[in-house]
Every structure is written in structure tokens, then in C-alpha cells.
Amino acid sequence: MSMTLHGYRYSVYLRIARMAFFEKGVPVGHVEVDPFADDVPASYLDMNPFGRVPTLVDGDFVLYETTAITRYVDEAFDGPALQPGDPRRRARMNQIVAVLDSYGYRPMVRQVFSQRVFNARLGRTPDETVIERGVVGSGRVLRALEKLCGSDGTLVDENITLADLHLAGMMAYFTAAEEGAAALSRHPRLSRWWEKMRGRDALTATDPGLPAP
């Protein structure tokens, strides 16, 4: 039975989930749901009462929250493992994902990218005050990740993990803004990681592009 991800095409979290499916070699369909719309379908809210995206439908199994979805696809299907077997490396992976969700997403994506790039593409005037707050908040996250990253640009393990996918989705948006690219350039280990990650097939295949101006 085919699986379907319900989510907003520009959502970084939908992209993270799609990357996990791509890395596992597992096909998944997509149903567009805009959580910012005034008329989010009742059928979607019945699956996900919080109205966030994405939500996975696998037959009669419905699952929301990105980290739950990515761990499910990694553990339920054949393909390269996306979670380290070593408990310390697995804990580090979980730590990085938690840091990004708790402290990274808002400044990197909602404040820097959305204001500087996404809103500008929609013809809206970027809020420079919000962008500046995002730059400051992102700086703390980048400094923390720089300390965790290996000198060779390895984030957790020599193999790709869910932490790499989580960060890549956010970094792709963050560095699309000049402020984000400049902030990353001040962190050599993370920059080496990004140079390796930015051309990965899973990232390019799931690029949603930007809205037409």
C-alpha cells in the first residue's frame, strides 16, 4: 500500500521527511496542505489536531511530528540506516535534532529566510528588525553546532544521519539569505559539512524552489 505525506510544499519539515524517504529509497506520495491557510481541511485536522505539517499516512497508520516520521521510515523499511548504532552517537544525533527544533528553526527559517527571501519573493517588505533578531538567535545555534561538528565536517557519523537531514533542510533556506550565508562562513567546521551536504541528491531532489514573484 502506498504512503502519502501531507504537507506544505515550502515547509522545511516536509522537506526533511521527504529527504528521509529518499535516502531510504522508499517512494512516498504528497498531498498539499497549507497550514497557514484560513480553511485548513477538516479532514486534515482530524488526522493532525494541531494543524502542523507534515503528516504521514501509511495505510491505516497515521503519524505526525517530523522526528517521529523520519525515525519510523528509518526503522520500518530496508535501506541505509539513518541512525547510528552506537548509543553516544545516537544521543548526539538526537541532541542536534532537538537543538534545531527548539532553537534553530525559528531564527534560521522563520526570521531570516522567511523575511529576507520568502516574503521578498511574495512582494512583501522584509522586517529588518525580525531579521536582525534571527541573525542573533542563529548565531548561538551555529556556535553550538560548530563545537559539536568534527574538524573534517562530520556532524555525527561518517554515514548520513537524521541530524544531517534535519540541519540540511534548515541550512538550505538559511543560506539562501545573504545574512545566513555570511553567518555560516564564520564557522569553518560547519562550512565544510555544508560543502559536502549541499550537493547531496536527497537535498536537490526535494528542493521546492521558491514562489513565483
C-alpha positions in Angstrom: 0.0 0.0 0.0 1.4 3.4 -1.0 2.3 6.0 1.6 1.5 9.7 1.5 3.0 12.8 3.1 0.5 15.6 3.7 2.2 18.9 3.9 3.0 22.4 2.6 5.4 22.3 -0.3 7.6 25.0 1.1 7.7 23.6 4.6 11.3 22.8 5.8 9.8 19.9 7.8 8.1 18.4 4.9 11.4 18.5 3.0 13.2 16.8 5.9 10.7 14.0 5.9 10.9 13.7 2.1 14.7 13.5 2.4 14.5 10.6 4.8 12.3 8.7 2.4 14.7 9.5 -0.5 17.7 8.3 1.5 15.9 5.0 2.3 14.8 4.5 -1.3 11.2 4.4 -0.2 8.6 6.1 -2.5 6.1 8.4 -0.9 3.3 10.5 -2.4 2.4 14.1 -1.5 -0.9 15.8 -0.8 -0.6 19.6 -0.5 -1.8 21.1 2.8 -1.2 24.8 3.7 -1.2 25.1 7.5 -1.3 28.9 7.1 -4.5 28.9 5.2 -7.7 30.1 6.7 -9.5 26.9 5.5 -7.3 24.0 6.5 -9.4 21.0 5.6 -11.3 19.4 8.5 -10.2 16.0 7.2 -6.6 17.1 7.8 -7.3 18.4 11.3 -8.9 15.1 12.0 -5.5 13.4 11.3 -3.4 16.1 13.0 -5.4 18.1 15.5 -2.5 20.7 15.8 -2.7 21.6 12.1 1.0 21.4 11.6 2.8 19.6 8.8 3.8 17.0 7.7 1.6 14.1 8.5 2.3 10.6 7.1 -0.5 8.2 6.1 0.7 4.6 5.7 -2.5 2.6 5.1 -4.5 2.8 8.4 -1.5 4.2 10.3 -1.4 8.0 10.7 1.7 9.7 12.1 2.5 13.3 12.7 5.6 15.1 14.0 8.7 15.1 11.7 11.0 13.3 14.1 8.5 10.5 14.6 8.1 10.2 10.8 11.8 10.1 10.0 12.6 7.6 12.7 9.6 5.5 11.5 10.8 5.3 7.9 14.3 4.5 9.0 13.3 1.7 11.3 10.4 0.2 9.3 12.0 -0.1 5.9 15.1 -1.6 4.4 17.9 0.7 3.1 20.9 2.5 4.6 20.5 3.2 8.4 20.0 6.8 9.2 20.5 6.4 12.9 23.9 5.3 14.4 24.1 2.1 16.3 26.5 3.5 18.9 24.5 4.9 21.8 26.6 8.0 22.2 26.5 8.9 18.5 22.8 8.2 18.5 22.4 10.5 21.5 24.4 13.2 19.7 22.1 12.9 16.7 19.0 13.3 18.9 20.6 16.2 20.6 21.3 18.1 17.4 17.8 17.5 16.1 16.4 18.8 19.4 18.6 21.9 19.3 17.4 22.6 15.8 13.8 22.2 16.6 14.0 24.2 19.9 16.5 26.9 19.0 17.3 26.8 15.3 14.1 26.7 13.3 12.6 30.0 14.4 15.6 32.3 13.8 17.1 30.5 10.8 13.9 29.8 8.9 11.0 31.9 10.2 13.0 35.0 10.9 16.0 35.2 8.5 14.8 33.1 5.5 11.1 33.9 5.6 11.7 37.6 5.9 14.6 38.2 3.6 13.9 35.6 0.9 10.4 34.2 1.0 8.5 37.4 1.9 10.5 39.4 -0.6 9.6 36.8 -3.4 5.9 37.4 -2.4 6.4 41.1 -2.8 6.3 41.8 0.9 8.7 44.2 2.6 11.1 42.3 4.8 11.0 43.3 8.5 14.7 44.2 9.2 14.1 44.1 13.0 12.9 40.5 12.8 15.8 39.6 10.5 18.3 41.1 13.0 16.8 39.0 15.8 17.1 36.0 13.6 20.7 36.6 12.9 21.4 36.9 16.6 19.5 33.8 17.5 21.0 31.8 14.7 24.5 32.8 15.8 24.0 31.0 19.1 22.9 27.8 17.3 25.7 27.9 14.8 28.3 28.3 17.6 26.8 25.4 19.4 26.8 23.2 16.3 30.4 24.2 15.4 31.6 22.8 18.7 29.8 19.5 18.1 30.9 19.2 14.5 34.1 17.3 13.6 37.1 19.1 12.2 36.5 17.2 8.9 32.9 18.5 8.7 31.3 15.3 10.0 28.3 16.2 12.0 27.6 12.9 13.9 28.9 9.9 11.9 30.7 9.2 8.6 27.4 8.0 7.4 24.4 10.3 6.9 22.1 10.5 9.9 18.8 12.1 10.6 20.7 15.0 12.1 22.3 15.8 8.8 18.9 15.8 7.1 17.4 18.0 9.8 20.2 20.5 9.5 20.4 20.4 5.7 16.8 21.3 5.3 17.2 24.4 7.5 20.6 25.3 6.2 19.4 25.3 2.6 16.8 28.0 3.5 19.1 29.9 5.9 21.9 30.3 3.4 19.6 31.5 0.7 19.6 34.7 2.6 22.8 36.8 2.4 22.8 37.1 6.2 22.6 33.4 6.6 25.4 32.7 4.2 27.6 35.3 5.9 26.9 33.8 9.3 27.8 30.3 8.2 31.1 31.4 6.7 32.3 32.3 10.2 32.1 28.6 11.2 34.7 26.5 9.3 33.7 23.1 10.5 30.0 23.7 9.7 31.0 25.2 6.4 32.9 22.0 5.5 29.9 20.0 6.4 27.7 22.1 4.2 30.0 21.9 1.3 29.7 18.2 1.4 25.9 18.2 2.1 24.6 20.9 -0.2 25.0 18.8 -3.4 23.6 15.6 -2.0 20.9 14.0 -4.2 18.3 13.9 -1.4 18.6 17.6 -0.9 18.5 18.6 -4.5 15.7 16.2 -5.4 13.4 17.7 -2.7 14.1 21.3 -3.4 10.7 23.0 -3.6 12.0 26.1 -5.3 10.5 29.5 -4.4 7.1 31.0 -5.2 6.9 32.9 -8.5 7.3 36.7 -7.9 
